[in-house]
Amino acid sequence: MAETNLVVEGAFEAGGCAYVVARLLVPSVQFDVTSSTRLGGCRVERWLEMPRALDLSGAQRNDLFGFGLRSIDDLTKINVGDQVELVWRAVQSTAG
């Protein structure tokens, strides 16, 4: 398993689903969202988005990601400002 830390910038419910917007603390980290991925200990859906968010200079932010939580009840476990751990199964390359 691989892991990295993020800071929660938004956590909300929309249409009966739970969403979290979080910023990578190490922007160069690459990860995959799979069925075993956890954010702050909560299971996430197998998709993610890069919200359209701009930095102060007007450039696209590449450190911000949107996650769908599998359980809306998990929103009580994640709050804006929290530092949370993203854990995923690292995929090893077979190229070579």
CYANA upper distance limits for C-alpha pairs under 8 A (distance plus 0.5 A):
  1 MET  CA     87 VAL  CA      7.15
  1 MET  CA     88 TRP  CA      6.10
  1 MET  CA     89 ARG  CA      4.98
  1 MET  CA     90 ALA  CA      6.17
  2 ALA  CA     87 VAL  CA      6.19
  2 ALA  CA     88 TRP  CA      5.90
  2 ALA  CA     89 ARG  CA      6.46
  2 ALA  CA     90 ALA  CA      6.09
  3 GLU  CA     85 GLU  CA      7.14
  3 GLU  CA     86 LEU  CA      5.91
  3 GLU  CA     87 VAL  CA      4.87
  3 GLU  CA     88 TRP  CA      6.83
  4 THR  CA     24 LEU  CA      8.26
  4 THR  CA     25 LEU  CA      8.34
  4 THR  CA     26 VAL  CA      8.19
  4 THR  CA     29 VAL  CA      8.11
  4 THR  CA     85 GLU  CA      6.26
  4 THR  CA     86 LEU  CA      5.87
  4 THR  CA     87 VAL  CA      7.31
  5 ASN  CA     24 LEU  CA      6.84
  5 ASN  CA     25 LEU  CA      6.42
  5 ASN  CA     26 VAL  CA      8.14
  5 ASN  CA     83 GLN  CA      7.11
  5 ASN  CA     84 VAL  CA      6.15
  5 ASN  CA     85 GLU  CA      5.02
  5 ASN  CA     86 LEU  CA      6.44
  6 LEU  CA     22 ALA  CA      6.37
  6 LEU  CA     23 ARG  CA      5.65
  6 LEU  CA     24 LEU  CA      4.91
  6 LEU  CA     25 LEU  CA      5.83
  6 LEU  CA     83 GLN  CA      6.11
  6 LEU  CA     84 VAL  CA      5.90
  6 LEU  CA     85 GLU  CA      6.79
  6 LEU  CA     86 LEU  CA      7.60
  7 VAL  CA     22 ALA  CA      5.85
  7 VAL  CA     23 ARG  CA      5.66
  7 VAL  CA     24 LEU  CA      7.16
  7 VAL  CA     25 LEU  CA      7.50
  7 VAL  CA     80 VAL  CA      8.31
  7 VAL  CA     81 GLY  CA      6.52
  7 VAL  CA     82 ASP  CA      6.17
  7 VAL  CA     83 GLN  CA      4.93
  7 VAL  CA     84 VAL  CA      6.68
  8 VAL  CA     20 VAL  CA      7.49
  8 VAL  CA     21 VAL  CA      6.52
  8 VAL  CA     22 ALA  CA      4.73
  8 VAL  CA     23 ARG  CA      6.92
  8 VAL  CA     78 ILE  CA      8.18
  8 VAL  CA     79 ASN  CA      7.23
  8 VAL  CA     80 VAL  CA      5.45
  8 VAL  CA     81 GLY  CA      5.73
  8 VAL  CA     82 ASP  CA      5.95
  8 VAL  CA     83 GLN  CA      6.91
  8 VAL  CA     84 VAL  CA      7.71
  9 GLU  CA     20 VAL  CA      8.22
  9 GLU  CA     21 VAL  CA      6.04
  9 GLU  CA     22 ALA  CA      5.69
  9 GLU  CA     23 ARG  CA      7.34
  9 GLU  CA     80 VAL  CA      5.74
  9 GLU  CA     81 GLY  CA      6.70
 10 GLY  CA     20 VAL  CA      6.11
 10 GLY  CA     21 VAL  CA      5.33
 10 GLY  CA     22 ALA  CA      7.27
 10 GLY  CA     79 ASN  CA      8.11
 10 GLY  CA     80 VAL  CA      5.93
 11 ALA  CA     18 ALA  CA      7.99
 11 ALA  CA     19 TYR  CA      6.20
 11 ALA  CA     20 VAL  CA      4.88
 11 ALA  CA     21 VAL  CA      6.81
 11 ALA  CA     75 LEU  CA      7.38
 11 ALA  CA     78 ILE  CA      7.57
 11 ALA  CA     79 ASN  CA      6.94
 11 ALA  CA     80 VAL  CA      6.85
 12 PHE  CA     18 ALA  CA      6.41
 12 PHE  CA     19 TYR  CA      5.91
 12 PHE  CA     20 VAL  CA      7.09
 12 PHE  CA     75 LEU  CA      7.73
 13 GLU  CA     17 CYS  CA      5.96
 13 GLU  CA     18 ALA  CA      5.05
 13 GLU  CA     19 TYR  CA      6.62
 13 GLU  CA     72 ILE  CA      7.85
 13 GLU  CA     75 LEU  CA      8.44
 14 ALA  CA     18 ALA  CA      7.09
 14 ALA  CA     19 TYR  CA      8.12
 16 GLY  CA     72 ILE  CA      7.80
 17 CYS  CA     68 GLY  CA      7.87
 17 CYS  CA     69 LEU  CA      7.93
 17 CYS  CA     71 SER  CA      8.14
 17 CYS  CA     72 ILE  CA      6.29
 18 ALA  CA     68 GLY  CA      6.38
 18 ALA  CA     69 LEU  CA      5.83
 18 ALA  CA     70 ARG  CA      7.96
 18 ALA  CA     71 SER  CA      7.40
 18 ALA  CA     72 ILE  CA      5.31
 18 ALA  CA     74 ASP  CA      8.28
 18 ALA  CA     75 LEU  CA      6.94
 19 TYR  CA     66 GLY  CA      7.39
 19 TYR  CA     67 PHE  CA      6.18
 19 TYR  CA     68 GLY  CA      5.12
 19 TYR  CA     69 LEU  CA      6.40
 19 TYR  CA     75 LEU  CA      8.42
 20 VAL  CA     66 GLY  CA      6.16
 20 VAL  CA     67 PHE  CA      5.70
 20 VAL  CA     68 GLY  CA      6.99
 20 VAL  CA     69 LEU  CA      7.89
 21 VAL  CA     64 LEU  CA      7.37
 21 VAL  CA     65 PHE  CA      6.09
 21 VAL  CA     66 GLY  CA      4.86
 21 VAL  CA     67 PHE  CA      6.84
 22 ALA  CA     64 LEU  CA      6.15
 22 ALA  CA     65 PHE  CA      6.02
 22 ALA  CA     66 GLY  CA      7.01
 23 ARG  CA     63 ASP  CA      5.90
 23 ARG  CA     64 LEU  CA      4.95
 23 ARG  CA     65 PHE  CA      6.94
 24 LEU  CA     29 VAL  CA      8.33
 24 LEU  CA     63 ASP  CA      5.79
 24 LEU  CA     64 LEU  CA      6.97
 24 LEU  CA     65 PHE  CA      8.42
 25 LEU  CA     63 ASP  CA      8.40
 27 PRO  CA     62 ASN  CA      7.85
 27 PRO  CA     63 ASP  CA      5.69
 31 PHE  CA     88 TRP  CA      7.72
 31 PHE  CA     90 ALA  CA      7.91
 32 ASP  CA     88 TRP  CA      7.31
 32 ASP  CA     89 ARG  CA      8.16
 32 ASP  CA     90 ALA  CA      7.91
 32 ASP  CA     91 VAL  CA      8.47
 33 VAL  CA     37 THR  CA      6.20
 33 VAL  CA     44 VAL  CA      8.40
 33 VAL  CA     45 GLU  CA      8.27
 33 VAL  CA     46 ARG  CA      5.96
 33 VAL  CA     47 TRP  CA      6.82
 33 VAL  CA     48 LEU  CA      7.81
 33 VAL  CA     88 TRP  CA      7.20
 34 THR  CA     45 GLU  CA      8.29
 34 THR  CA     46 ARG  CA      5.79
 34 THR  CA     88 TRP  CA      7.51
 34 THR  CA     89 ARG  CA      7.86
 35 SER  CA     43 ARG  CA      8.39
 35 SER  CA     44 VAL  CA      8.01
 35 SER  CA     45 GLU  CA      7.62
 35 SER  CA     46 ARG  CA      6.53
 36 SER  CA     43 ARG  CA      7.71
 36 SER  CA     88 TRP  CA      6.84
 36 SER  CA     89 ARG  CA      7.32
 37 THR  CA     43 ARG  CA      6.71
 37 THR  CA     44 VAL  CA      6.71
 37 THR  CA     86 LEU  CA      7.74
 37 THR  CA     87 VAL  CA      6.08
 37 THR  CA     88 TRP  CA      4.93
 37 THR  CA     89 ARG  CA      7.42
 38 ARG  CA     42 CYS  CA      5.58
 38 ARG  CA     43 ARG  CA      5.15
 38 ARG  CA     44 VAL  CA      6.43
 38 ARG  CA     85 GLU  CA      8.34
 38 ARG  CA     86 LEU  CA      6.24
 38 ARG  CA     87 VAL  CA      5.71
 38 ARG  CA     88 TRP  CA      7.13
 39 LEU  CA     43 ARG  CA      7.00
 39 LEU  CA     44 VAL  CA      7.25
 39 LEU  CA     84 VAL  CA      7.05
 39 LEU  CA     85 GLU  CA      6.29
 39 LEU  CA     86 LEU  CA      5.06
 39 LEU  CA     87 VAL  CA      7.05
 40 GLY  CA     77 LYS  CA      8.32
 40 GLY  CA     78 ILE  CA      7.50
 40 GLY  CA     84 VAL  CA      5.18
 40 GLY  CA     85 GLU  CA      5.61
 40 GLY  CA     86 LEU  CA      6.94
 41 GLY  CA     85 GLU  CA      7.97
 42 CYS  CA     69 LEU  CA      7.44
 42 CYS  CA     70 ARG  CA      8.27
 42 CYS  CA     74 ASP  CA      6.92
 43 ARG  CA     69 LEU  CA      6.57
 43 ARG  CA     70 ARG  CA      6.20
 43 ARG  CA     71 SER  CA      8.07
 44 VAL  CA     67 PHE  CA      7.12
 44 VAL  CA     68 GLY  CA      6.12
 44 VAL  CA     69 LEU  CA      4.84
 44 VAL  CA     70 ARG  CA      5.67
 45 GLU  CA     67 PHE  CA      7.71
 45 GLU  CA     68 GLY  CA      5.85
 45 GLU  CA     69 LEU  CA      6.33
 45 GLU  CA     70 ARG  CA      6.07
 47 TRP  CA     67 PHE  CA      7.60
 47 TRP  CA     68 GLY  CA      7.86
 48 LEU  CA     65 PHE  CA      7.25
 48 LEU  CA     66 GLY  CA      6.07
 48 LEU  CA     67 PHE  CA      5.59
 48 LEU  CA     68 GLY  CA      7.55
 49 GLU  CA     65 PHE  CA      6.14
 49 GLU  CA     66 GLY  CA      5.34
 49 GLU  CA     67 PHE  CA      7.27
 50 MET  CA     62 ASN  CA      7.84
 50 MET  CA     64 LEU  CA      6.60
 50 MET  CA     65 PHE  CA      5.20
 50 MET  CA     66 GLY  CA      6.48
 51 PRO  CA     64 LEU  CA      7.31
 51 PRO  CA     65 PHE  CA      6.84
 51 PRO  CA     66 GLY  CA      6.91
 52 ARG  CA     60 GLN  CA      7.40
 52 ARG  CA     61 ARG  CA      8.05
 53 ALA  CA     60 GLN  CA      6.46
 53 ALA  CA     61 ARG  CA      6.18
 53 ALA  CA     64 LEU  CA      8.27
 54 LEU  CA     58 GLY  CA      5.65
 54 LEU  CA     59 ALA  CA      5.72
 54 LEU  CA     60 GLN  CA      5.14
 54 LEU  CA     61 ARG  CA      5.87
 55 ASP  CA     59 ALA  CA      6.00
 55 ASP  CA     60 GLN  CA      6.94
 55 ASP  CA     61 ARG  CA      6.39
 69 LEU  CA     74 ASP  CA      7.64
 69 LEU  CA     75 LEU  CA      8.48
 71 SER  CA     75 LEU  CA      8.39
 74 ASP  CA     78 ILE  CA      7.53
 75 LEU  CA     79 ASN  CA      8.05
 78 ILE  CA     82 ASP  CA      7.31
